[in-house]
Amino acid sequence: MRILLIEDDAIVGDALVKSLGRDRADVVWSRDGLEAEAMLRGGGFDLVVLDLGLPGQDGLTLLRGLRGRGDVTPVLVLTARDGVEDRIRGLDHGADDYLLKPFDTGELLARCRALLRRAQGRGDDRIELGQLTVDLQAHTVTLAGRVLTLPQKEFRLLVYLAERRGRVVPKPQLEQMLYGWDEGAESNTVEVYVSALRRKIGAASIRTLRGVGYMIP
């Protein structure tokens, strides 16, 4: 899962990046509301963890803009505001869940996983694609009962496409997912990883729509 963490507190943000990373999430951290808005407009995130008190642009304005654009990415709001009215306001602006500071990291991770399952219509942390099974929690892939060994980026690419089964994912979006905002990617990087995946899970498993992107049918 690729998560955009929007949190200006350095201590909280650093702890969350480490915790989410241990939970095998790919985390992009923004400390500013305006920067975060630009990132969200670029797309490619599975979940947003959003603090409300931000420099540049406050969290509620960011959330209202996200939903106003028709973006349905799940949003978990973090805030030190403990008033019921603040929570109601956040939910009414489009938040999917709410967690008050200070919070237990284990609960935050569980809520993130639950939001992702709900958004993808899954009852657990496994994705079934015929004889192919991807276990997001165990970070394993099996094909007809045989365990496949996938490097990290191949696994992330497979999960990203599998979670969007039946939808074409543009190549630039896949590049951004694999390398983030601060890393450059070679022009044929996605093709290389797609080719490697096809050799392992079957050539017909991933379709290429030339000039558009890739999809798992």
Secondary structure by P-SEA (a helix, b strand, c coil): cbbbbbcccaaaaaaaaaaaaaaccbbbbbccaaaaaaaaaaccccccccccccccccaaaaaaaaaaaccccbbbbbcccccaaaaaaaaaacccccccccccaaaaaaaaaaaaaaaacccccccccccbbbbccccccccccbbbbbcaaaaaaaaaaaaaccccccaaaaaaaacccccccccaaaaaaaaaaaaaccccccccccccccccc
